[in-house]
Amino acid sequence: MKIKNTITLLLCGAFILSFAGWCIFGTTPAYSESERRVLAEFPEISWDKIVSGEFAGDFEDYATDRFPLRDFWRGLKAATRLNVFLQKDNNDIYYADGHISKLEYPANPTMQDYAIALFTSVYEKYLSDNRVFFSMIPDKNRDLAELSMDYDAYEKYMIAGLPFATPIHIGDLLSTDDFYNTDTHWRQECIVDIAQHLAAAMGTSISGTYEQTTLETPFNGVYVGQSALPFAPDHITILENDVIRDFEVTGAAAVYDLSKAESRDPYELFLSGTQPLVTIRNPANPEGGRLIIFRDSFGSSIAPLLAEGYSEIVLVDLRYVSSGMLGELVDFTDADVLFLYSTILLNSSTAMK
């Protein structure tokens, strides 16, 4: 019995020491491909940080991020929760009806108030002579999650706080299958009716006739890495016609930047992803007027459809350009303005500035 206990103790010690040495001295990636984020670096050592406890907290983050075989352990944990303990979610990531999603709950009035104050400030500084519209994109949790926000109440709260903006309701046009199975975003091929509805509400129209091209490259959305479980990938379909092919784009490489199809986030092929300012000019409609869209990433895939109805569309992402600089960067003269935002960003609105 003594020999058995000794062997067990030695094996456990060897396991702990080997993994500790691997963690401290081994080579680990600086970027997590599965989670699409930079992993924590070894923290700076200083007496002040040690005394304050900051070093200990930073080292814990570093050790967690750089633990050997981290993705394997994440996957094992997720599979155990799902298949053994029958838990419905892992770190707020859950699987339902063929979709992976992340719980967006509860509604955060502080974030709503911040967004309302920011949009109101933009209106008062730049838009008092413009027609202004507001439209909210509910995330796919609305129809998937057992515990989800009251999206109707959320939208009413936003509309009440933005009396200067004409609301355009699109929630009734969206269903779960309009979103990618593995990602937050909507599928471009599924939002033609939404683009037509928005265009009509703003006094223009779009054809709604497109050629569909589905890319061969598999699209593993952001939730695949966060879930740490294997799922069948999506595929991105893009919509084109002769008008879209003739668009002139500045601020992005192209309407569909196919070089991004092989990147960490293939959804960024729509207008090159996260860009502070993008302009789409439509030579086929020189008298179509101008539209300025304050948007998040959802706007990248619907803007090319809306652009058929205008001579020019300017997309503004307030996460990457300060609202205080807009007067120097954007011409608001004789332009309609659309605030088009998902509840995902509205509920974390301090990302905008």
C-alpha positions in Angstrom: 0.0 0.0 0.0 2.9 2.4 0.9 4.5 1.7 -2.5 1.2 2.3 -4.3 0.7 5.6 -2.6 4.3 6.6 -3.3 3.9 5.8 -7.0 0.6 7.7 -7.2 2.2 10.7 -5.4 5.2 10.7 -7.8 3.0 10.4 -10.9 0.9 13.3 -9.7 3.9 15.4 -8.9 5.5 14.6 -12.2 2.3 15.6 -14.0 2.0 18.9 -12.1 5.7 19.8 -12.5 5.8 18.9 -16.2 2.8 21.0 -17.0 4.0 23.9 -14.8 7.4 23.8 -16.6 5.7 23.6 -20.0 3.5 26.6 -19.1 6.5 28.7 -17.9 9.2 27.7 -20.3 7.5 26.1 -23.2 6.3 27.8 -26.4 2.6 28.7 -26.6 0.8 30.7 -29.3 0.3 34.4 -28.8 -3.1 34.3 -30.7 -6.0 31.9 -30.3 -7.3 31.0 -33.7 -10.4 29.3 -32.2 -11.3 32.3 -30.0 -10.1 35.0 -32.4 -8.3 36.9 -29.7 -4.8 37.7 -28.5 -3.8 35.7 -25.5 -2.4 37.3 -22.3 1.3 38.0 -22.2 3.5 37.3 -19.1 2.9 40.3 -16.9 5.5 42.9 -16.0 7.1 42.3 -12.6 7.4 45.2 -10.2 7.2 45.7 -6.5 4.1 48.0 -6.8 2.2 45.4 -8.8 3.1 42.6 -6.5 2.0 44.5 -3.4 -1.2 45.7 -5.0 -2.1 42.2 -6.2 -2.2 43.3 -9.8 0.6 40.9 -10.7 -1.2 38.0 -9.2 -4.4 38.7 -11.2 -2.5 39.3 -14.5 -0.4 36.1 -13.9 -3.6 34.1 -13.4 -4.9 35.4 -16.8 -1.6 34.5 -18.4 -1.5 31.0 -16.9 -5.1 30.3 -17.9 -4.5 31.6 -21.5 -1.1 29.8 -22.0 -1.8 26.5 -20.3 -0.5 23.6 -22.4 -3.1 21.9 -24.6 -5.5 24.6 -23.7 -7.9 24.0 -26.6 -8.0 20.3 -25.8 -9.0 21.0 -22.1 -11.5 23.6 -23.2 -13.1 21.0 -25.6 -13.1 18.3 -22.9 -14.8 20.6 -20.4 -17.4 21.7 -23.0 -18.1 18.1 -24.1 -18.4 16.9 -20.5 -20.9 19.7 -19.6 -23.0 19.0 -22.7 -22.9 15.2 -22.8 -22.3 14.0 -19.3 -23.8 16.7 -17.0 -26.4 17.6 -19.7 -25.9 21.3 -19.2 -27.5 23.5 -21.8 -24.7 26.0 -22.0 -20.9 26.4 -21.5 -19.8 29.9 -20.6 -23.1 31.3 -22.0 -22.6 29.5 -25.3 -25.4 27.1 -26.1 -26.7 24.9 -29.0 -30.3 24.8 -30.1 -32.2 24.0 -33.4 -28.9 23.5 -35.3 -27.5 26.9 -34.2 -24.8 27.9 -31.8 -25.4 31.1 -30.0 -24.4 33.1 -26.9 -26.9 34.3 -24.3 -27.5 38.1 -24.6 -29.3 38.7 -21.3 -30.5 40.7 -19.6 -31.2 44.0 -21.3 -28.9 46.7 -19.9 -30.7 50.1 -19.6 -27.3 51.8 -18.9 -26.1 50.7 -22.3 -29.3 51.7 -23.9 -29.1 55.2 -22.3 -25.5 55.5 -23.4 -26.4 54.7 -27.0 -29.4 57.1 -26.9 -27.2 59.9 -25.5 -24.5 59.3 -28.2 -27.0 59.2 -31.1 -28.7 62.3 -29.8 -25.4 64.1 -29.6 -24.6 63.2 -33.2 -28.1 64.4 -34.2 -27.8 67.7 -32.4 -24.3 68.4 -33.8 -24.7 67.3 -37.4 -28.2 66.1 -38.4 -30.8 68.7 -37.4 -31.5 69.4 -41.2 -31.5 65.7 -42.2 -34.2 63.0 -42.4 -33.2 60.5 -39.7 -34.3 56.9 -39.4 -33.6 54.2 -36.7 -33.8 50.4 -37.1 -32.9 47.7 -34.6 -31.7 44.3 -35.5 -32.7 41.6 -32.9 -30.1 38.9 -32.4 -31.0 35.2 -33.0 -31.5 34.5 -29.3 -35.0 36.0 -29.7 -36.3 32.8 -31.1 -33.6 30.3 -29.8 -33.0 31.0 -26.1 -35.3 29.9 -23.3 -33.9 33.0 -21.4 -33.8 36.1 -23.6 -34.5 39.8 -23.6 -37.8 41.3 -24.3 -36.9 42.6 -27.7 -40.1 44.5 -28.3 -39.7 46.4 -25.0 -36.0 47.0 -25.9 -37.0 48.5 -29.3 -39.7 50.6 -27.7 -37.2 52.0 -25.2 -34.8 53.0 -27.9 -37.5 54.5 -30.1 -38.8 56.6 -27.2 -35.3 57.9 -26.5 -34.8 58.9 -30.2 -37.9 61.0 -31.0 -36.0 62.7 -33.9 -35.7 59.4 -35.8 -38.4 57.7 -37.8 -38.5 54.0 -36.6 -38.4 51.2 -39.2 -39.4 47.9 -37.6 -37.7 44.9 -39.2 -37.9 42.3 -36.4 -41.0 40.6 -37.9 -39.0 39.9 -41.1 -36.3 38.0 -39.3 -36.3 34.4 -38.3 -33.6 32.2 -36.8 -32.6 30.7 -40.1 -31.8 34.1 -41.5 -28.6 33.9 -39.4 -25.6 31.8 -39.8 -25.7 28.6 -37.8 -22.3 29.2 -36.2 -22.1 33.0 -36.1 -23.8 36.2 -34.9 -24.5 37.7 -38.3 -27.4 37.5 -40.8 -27.0 35.8 -44.1 -27.0 38.2 -47.0 -29.1 36.0 -49.2 -31.8 36.0 -46.5 -32.1 39.7 -46.0 -33.2 41.0 -49.4 -36.7 41.5 -48.1 -35.3 43.5 -45.2 -33.3 45.7 -47.6 -36.4 46.3 -49.7 -38.4 47.2 -46.6 -35.8 49.7 -45.4 -35.4 51.2 -48.8 -39.2 51.6 -49.2 -39.5 53.2 -45.7 -36.8 55.7 -46.7 -38.5 56.6 -50.0 -36.5 54.6 -52.5 -36.5 51.1 -54.0 -34.1 48.3 -55.0 -34.5 45.6 -57.6 -34.2 42.5 -55.3 -32.9 40.5 -58.3 -29.4 39.0 -57.8 -27.1 36.2 -58.8 -26.1 34.0 -55.9 -22.5 32.7 -55.5 -21.8 30.4 -52.6 -18.1 30.3 -51.6 -16.4 26.9 -51.3 -14.4 28.0 -48.3 -16.1 26.8 -45.1 -17.1 29.5 -42.7 -16.6 28.6 -39.0 -18.3 31.5 -37.2 -17.2 33.1 -34.0 -19.3 30.8 -31.8 -17.4 27.7 -33.0 -14.2 28.7 -31.2 -16.1 30.1 -28.2 -18.0 26.8 -27.8 -14.8 24.7 -28.0 -16.8 22.0 -29.8 -16.8 20.8 -33.4 -19.7 21.9 -35.5 -20.5 21.6 -39.2 -19.3 24.9 -40.9 -21.5 27.4 -42.7 -20.9 28.7 -46.2 -21.1 32.3 -47.2 -23.3 33.3 -50.2 -22.9 36.7 -51.8 -25.4 38.5 -54.0 -24.4 40.3 -57.2 -25.9 41.9 -60.3 -24.6 44.3 -62.9 -25.3 47.4 -60.7 -23.3 46.0 -57.7 -20.4 44.9 -59.9 -20.1 48.6 -61.1 -20.0 50.1 -57.6 -17.1 52.3 -56.8 -15.8 51.8 -53.2 -13.5 53.8 -51.1 -12.4 52.8 -47.5 -12.6 49.1 -48.4 -10.9 46.9 -50.9 -14.1 46.0 -52.7 -17.8 45.3 -52.2 -16.8 41.7 -51.7 -13.2 41.4 -50.6 -12.6 37.8 -51.5 -9.1 37.8 -50.0 -10.8 37.8 -46.6 -12.5 34.5 -47.4 -9.4 32.7 -46.1 -8.9 35.0 -43.1 -9.6 34.5 -39.4 -13.1 35.9 -39.9 -14.4 35.3 -43.4 -17.5 37.5 -42.8 -15.1 40.4 -43.2 -15.2 39.8 -47.0 -18.3 42.1 -46.9 -16.7 45.6 -47.5 -13.4 44.4 -45.9 -14.9 44.1 -42.5 -14.4 46.6 -39.7 -13.6 49.9 -41.3 -14.3 53.3 -39.8 -15.6 54.9 -43.0 -16.7 53.3 -46.3 -18.2 55.0 -49.3 -20.1 53.2 -52.0 -20.9 55.2 -55.2 -23.4 53.9 -57.7 -22.8 55.2 -61.2 -26.1 53.6 -62.4 -28.2 55.9 -60.2 -26.6 59.4 -60.3 -29.8 61.1 -59.1 -30.6 58.6 -56.4 -29.6 60.8 -53.4 -27.3 60.0 -50.6 -27.6 57.9 -47.5 -25.4 57.8 -44.4 -25.6 54.6 -42.3 -24.3 54.6 -38.7 -23.8 50.9 -38.3 -22.1 47.9 -36.8 -20.8 44.8 -38.7 -24.3 43.8 -39.7 -24.4 46.8 -42.0 -21.5 45.5 -44.1 -23.6 42.9 -45.8 -26.9 44.9 -46.3 -25.3 48.1 -47.5 -24.5 46.7 -51.0 -28.1 45.9 -51.4 -29.4 49.3 -50.2 -26.8 51.1 -52.4 -28.8 50.2 -55.5 -31.4 52.8 -54.5 -28.9 55.7 -54.0 -26.1 57.5 -55.8 -23.9 57.2 -52.7 -23.9 55.5 -49.4 -21.5 56.3 -46.6 -21.1 53.8 -43.7 -19.8 55.1 -40.4 -18.7 52.8 -37.6 -18.6 54.8 -34.3 -16.5 52.1 -32.7 -13.5 53.2 -34.9 -14.2 56.9 -35.5 -15.0 59.4 -32.9 -18.4 61.2 -33.2 -16.6 64.4 -32.4 -14.6 64.1 -35.6 -17.5 63.5 -38.0 -17.9 67.1 -39.1 -14.4 66.9 -40.6 -14.9 63.5 -42.2 -18.5 63.2 -43.5 -20.6 65.6 -45.6 -24.1 65.4 -44.2 -25.6 67.9 -46.7 -28.8 66.7 -48.3 -28.3 63.2 -47.0 -30.8 60.8 -45.3 -29.4 59.1 -42.2 -30.1 55.6 -40.9 -29.0 54.4 -37.5 -28.9 50.6 -38.1 -27.7 48.6 -35.0 -27.9 45.1 -33.6 -29.0 44.6 -30.0 -25.6 42.9 -29.5 -23.8 46.2 -29.9 -26.6 48.3 -28.3 -26.3 46.2 -25.2 -22.6 46.9 -25.1 -22.7 50.4 -26.5 -19.7 51.9 -24.7 -17.7 50.3 -27.5 -18.9 53.4 -29.5 -17.5 56.8 -28.9 
